[in-house]
Amino acid sequence: QVQLVETGGGMVQAGGSLRLSCAASGRTLSSYGMGWFRQARGNEREFVATMSRSGWSTYYADSVKGRFTISRDNAKNTLYLQMKSLKPEDSAVYYCAASRSSAYDDYAKYSYWGQGTQVSVSS
């Protein structure tokens, strides 16, 4: 099994940037399709971005297109989410997830999850 640990969350002002990291252990990250999800207080978990096992395909929620970028560093066995032009509505706990199939935005198809990292964007 793969274990996932998210880091990089914090507090920023609107318009600022953050880069979240998801360090994987136990298995190589390239064996999985990867996704980022977020959950704001009182809201349901929502899809943010995903990357295929090959790394050749990415898919983003409309709300973050043009602002967020998902990437991976196979040498470091780490997944990233670069977030730019942050908005207050981006505030949430962000979760990294892994799937051994093509899961895209379906959270139910992701088998492994990190514990989350808090992102707070002030207006």
TANOR-V926526 format. One record per backbone hydrogen bond with DSSP energy under -0.5 kcal/mol. CO is the residue of the C=O (numbers start at 0). NH is the residue of the N-H. If there is no record, write none. Layout:
BEGIN
CO&NH ; CO&NH
END
This chain:
BEGIN
2&24 ; 4&22 ; 6&20 ; 9&119 ; 11&121 ; 12&15 ; 14&84 ; 15&85 ; 17&82 ; 19&80 ; 20&6 ; 21&78 ; 22&4 ; 24&2 ; 27&30 ; 28&31 ; 32&98 ; 33&50 ; 34&96 ; 35&47 ; 35&48 ; 36&94 ; 37&45 ; 38&92 ; 39&42 ; 45&37 ; 47&60 ; 48&35 ; 49&58 ; 50&33 ; 51&54 ; 56&51 ; 58&49 ; 60&63 ; 60&64 ; 63&66 ; 63&67 ; 66&83 ; 68&81 ; 70&79 ; 71&73 ; 72&76 ; 72&77 ; 76&23 ; 77&72 ; 78&21 ; 79&70 ; 80&19 ; 80&82 ; 81&68 ; 81&83 ; 82&17 ; 85&14 ; 86&89 ; 87&90 ; 91&93 ; 91&118 ; 92&38 ; 93&116 ; 94&36 ; 95&113 ; 96&34 ; 97&110 ; 97&111 ; 98&32 ; 100&102 ; 102&105 ; 104&106 ; 105&108 ; 106&109 ; 108&110 ; 111&97 ; 116&93 ; 117&9 ; 118&91 ; 119&11 ; 119&121 ; 121&13
END
